Amino acid sequence: MDSQTRHALKQDKFVHATQESVGWIAENRAALLRYSIPTVVLIVLAIVAGVLYTRRTSAAEALVGQGIDVYSTALLPPGAPAQAGAYASAANRARAATKLFQQVVDQYGSLPVASRAHYFLGLADEDLGNNAAAETELKKAAEAWDGNLSSLANYALAGLYHQTGRDAQAIALYQQLGAGKGTTAVPTYSAELALADLYNTDGKKDQAKALWAKIKDADKAGAAGEIAAQKLPTQN
């Protein structure tokens, strides 16, 4: 069979296959539309949902940022004249920041960024002496999927437990944070140093000394080891 004949046969097969395909589409147009339109609608809805989620997240992030700016504003020196955007006390600053963080929780509570608002609400409530509210907010932040944020919340919660006379709970949290579960935000040594200080405050001198010695030996060239070494000589 010569090449011209083979080419002609291929063309005939292509035309025939195309005709059959076009015929099948024509016969099944209704079915195709019935199944393809919902798919297109779902794709469009997914895109719209993604855009809305991004916009809401950006708005929430901006609001959290404003709250953090307020919360981290330096306090006016005693006796200094009032200034716009400045605060004479930590309580006044906390009240102003709380409004912004609460707005995030109220409007964007379903978004992951709301966990950060809960964390700062907890800190602000603690500044205001609202310990029960602070505990509630910090516990919510501790449930965040973000390990750094969760560890920060638990670290702050341990400090709150200590301040409110619940040292057993504080010790448990510090031990949890220091048991090889350190994060960038709360390294293992930070939790262990806090735990050693708590032991020392509670009169558990031997436990404090043992923990400082452990940190000193494990982090000989680091800041934590240096801090532990400085504390050890005072323990007899």
C-alpha positions as CSV (number, residue, x, y, z in Angstrom):
1,M,0.0,0.0,0.0
2,D,1.5,3.3,-1.1
3,S,1.8,6.3,1.2
4,Q,-0.9,8.2,-0.6
5,T,-3.4,5.5,0.0
6,R,-2.5,5.2,3.7
7,H,-2.9,8.9,4.1
8,A,-6.3,8.9,2.5
9,L,-7.5,6.0,4.8
10,K,-6.3,8.0,7.8
11,Q,-8.2,11.0,6.7
12,D,-11.3,8.9,6.1
13,K,-11.0,7.5,9.7
14,F,-10.5,10.9,11.1
15,V,-13.5,12.3,9.4
16,H,-15.6,9.4,10.4
17,A,-14.5,9.6,14.1
18,T,-15.2,13.3,14.1
19,Q,-18.6,12.9,12.6
20,E,-19.5,10.3,15.2
21,S,-18.2,12.5,18.0
22,V,-20.2,15.5,16.8
23,G,-23.3,13.3,16.4
24,W,-22.9,12.0,20.0
25,I,-22.5,15.5,21.4
26,A,-25.6,16.7,19.4
27,E,-27.6,13.8,20.8
28,N,-26.5,14.2,24.3
29,R,-26.3,18.0,24.5
30,A,-29.0,18.3,27.1
31,A,-27.2,15.8,29.4
32,L,-23.9,17.5,28.9
33,L,-25.3,20.9,29.8
34,R,-27.1,19.4,32.8
35,Y,-23.8,18.1,34.3
36,S,-21.4,20.8,33.1
37,I,-23.4,23.8,34.3
38,P,-23.5,22.7,38.0
39,T,-19.7,22.1,37.8
40,V,-19.1,25.5,36.4
41,V,-21.4,27.0,39.1
42,L,-19.4,25.2,41.8
43,I,-16.1,26.5,40.4
44,V,-17.4,30.0,40.3
45,L,-18.8,29.7,43.8
46,A,-15.4,28.4,45.0
47,I,-13.6,31.3,43.4
48,V,-16.0,33.8,44.9
49,A,-15.6,32.2,48.3
50,G,-11.9,32.3,48.0
51,V,-11.9,36.0,47.2
52,L,-14.2,36.8,50.0
53,Y,-12.1,34.7,52.5
54,T,-9.0,36.6,51.4
55,R,-10.7,40.0,51.7
56,R,-12.1,39.1,55.2
57,T,-8.7,37.8,56.3
58,S,-6.9,40.9,55.1
59,A,-9.4,43.1,56.9
60,A,-9.1,41.1,60.1
61,E,-5.3,41.2,59.8
62,A,-5.3,44.9,59.5
63,L,-7.5,45.3,62.5
64,V,-5.3,43.1,64.6
65,G,-2.3,45.1,63.5
66,Q,-4.0,48.3,64.6
67,G,-4.8,46.7,68.0
68,I,-1.2,45.6,68.4
69,D,0.1,49.1,67.5
70,V,-2.1,50.5,70.3
71,Y,-1.2,47.8,72.8
72,S,2.5,48.3,72.2
73,T,2.4,52.1,72.4
74,A,4.9,53.5,74.9
75,L,3.3,55.0,78.0
76,L,3.7,58.7,78.8
77,P,6.2,59.4,81.5
78,P,4.6,60.4,84.9
79,G,3.5,64.1,84.8
80,A,3.9,64.4,81.0
81,P,1.2,66.4,79.3
82,A,-1.5,64.5,77.4
83,Q,-0.9,63.7,73.8
84,A,-3.1,62.4,71.1
85,G,-2.6,58.7,70.6
86,A,-0.6,58.3,73.8
87,Y,-1.7,56.7,77.1
88,A,-0.8,57.7,80.7
89,S,-1.5,54.2,82.1
90,A,-1.3,50.6,81.0
91,A,-5.0,50.3,81.9
92,N,-6.1,53.1,79.5
93,R,-3.9,51.6,76.8
94,A,-5.4,48.1,77.3
95,R,-9.0,49.5,77.1
96,A,-8.3,51.2,73.8
97,A,-6.6,48.1,72.4
98,T,-9.4,45.8,73.7
99,K,-12.0,47.6,71.5
100,L,-10.0,46.7,68.3
101,F,-9.3,43.1,69.3
102,Q,-12.9,42.6,70.4
103,Q,-14.0,43.9,67.0
104,V,-11.9,41.2,65.3
105,V,-13.5,38.5,67.4
106,D,-17.0,39.8,66.8
107,Q,-16.7,40.3,63.0
108,Y,-14.1,37.7,62.1
109,G,-14.4,35.1,64.9
110,S,-14.5,32.2,62.4
111,L,-11.1,33.1,60.8
112,P,-7.8,31.7,62.2
113,V,-6.6,35.3,62.7
114,A,-9.2,35.6,65.5
115,S,-6.9,33.5,67.7
116,R,-4.4,36.3,67.8
117,A,-7.1,38.7,68.9
118,H,-8.0,36.3,71.7
119,Y,-4.4,36.2,72.8
120,F,-4.1,40.0,73.0
121,L,-7.5,40.3,74.6
122,G,-6.2,38.0,77.3
123,L,-3.1,40.1,77.9
124,A,-5.2,43.3,78.0
125,D,-7.7,41.8,80.4
126,E,-4.8,40.8,82.6
127,D,-3.6,44.4,82.5
128,L,-7.1,45.5,83.6
129,G,-7.2,43.0,86.4
130,N,-10.0,41.0,84.8
131,N,-8.3,37.6,85.5
132,A,-11.3,35.4,84.8
133,A,-11.8,37.0,81.3
134,A,-8.0,36.8,80.7
135,E,-8.0,33.1,81.4
136,T,-10.9,32.5,79.1
137,E,-9.3,34.4,76.2
138,L,-5.9,32.8,76.7
139,K,-7.4,29.4,76.7
140,K,-9.1,30.1,73.4
141,A,-5.8,31.3,71.9
142,A,-4.0,28.2,73.2
143,E,-6.3,26.1,71.0
144,A,-4.9,27.8,67.8
145,W,-3.4,25.5,65.1
146,D,-0.4,27.9,65.0
147,G,2.1,26.3,67.4
148,N,3.9,29.6,68.1
149,L,0.7,31.3,69.1
150,S,-0.5,28.4,71.1
151,S,2.7,28.2,73.1
152,L,2.7,32.0,73.8
153,A,-0.9,31.7,75.1
154,N,0.0,28.8,77.4
155,Y,3.1,30.6,78.6
156,A,1.0,33.7,79.5
157,L,-1.6,31.4,81.0
158,A,1.0,29.8,83.2
159,G,2.0,33.2,84.4
160,L,-1.6,34.1,85.2
161,Y,-2.0,30.9,87.2
162,H,1.0,31.8,89.3
163,Q,-0.2,35.3,89.9
164,T,-3.6,34.0,91.0
165,G,-2.2,31.4,93.4
166,R,-2.5,28.3,91.2
167,D,1.1,27.2,91.1
168,A,0.3,23.6,90.5
169,Q,-1.4,24.5,87.2
170,A,1.4,26.9,86.3
171,I,4.0,24.2,86.9
172,A,2.1,21.7,84.7
173,L,2.0,24.2,81.8
174,Y,5.7,25.1,82.1
175,Q,6.6,21.4,82.2
176,Q,4.4,20.8,79.1
177,L,6.1,23.7,77.3
178,G,9.6,22.5,78.4
179,A,9.2,18.8,77.6
180,G,10.8,18.9,74.3
181,K,7.9,20.9,72.8
182,G,9.6,24.2,72.5
183,T,8.6,26.6,69.7
184,T,10.3,29.6,68.1
185,A,8.1,31.8,70.2
186,V,8.7,29.9,73.4
187,P,11.9,27.9,73.3
188,T,12.2,24.9,75.7
189,Y,14.8,26.8,77.8
190,S,12.5,29.8,78.3
191,A,9.8,27.5,79.8
192,E,12.4,25.7,81.9
193,L,13.8,29.0,83.3
194,A,10.3,30.2,84.2
195,L,9.7,26.8,85.9
196,A,12.9,27.1,87.9
197,D,12.0,30.6,89.0
198,L,8.6,29.3,90.1
199,Y,10.2,26.4,92.0
200,N,12.5,28.9,93.7
201,T,9.6,31.3,94.6
202,D,7.7,28.3,96.1
203,G,10.6,27.4,98.3
204,K,11.5,24.3,96.2
205,K,15.2,25.4,96.2
206,D,16.6,22.0,95.4
207,Q,14.4,21.5,92.3
208,A,15.2,25.0,91.1
209,K,18.9,24.4,91.5
210,A,18.7,21.1,89.7
211,L,16.9,22.6,86.8
212,W,19.3,25.6,86.5
213,A,22.2,23.2,86.6
214,K,20.6,21.2,83.8
215,I,20.0,24.3,81.7
216,K,23.6,25.5,82.3
217,D,25.1,22.2,81.1
218,A,22.8,21.8,78.2
219,D,23.2,25.3,76.8
220,K,26.8,26.2,77.7
221,A,27.2,28.7,74.9
222,G,23.7,30.1,74.9
223,A,21.8,32.9,76.6
224,A,19.7,30.4,78.7
225,G,22.8,28.7,80.0
226,E,24.3,32.0,81.0
227,I,21.2,33.0,82.8
228,A,21.1,29.7,84.7
229,A,24.8,30.0,85.6
230,Q,24.2,33.5,87.0
231,K,21.3,32.2,89.2
232,L,23.2,29.1,90.5
233,P,25.8,30.8,92.7
234,T,23.1,32.4,94.8
235,Q,21.5,29.0,95.6
236,N,23.2,27.4,98.6
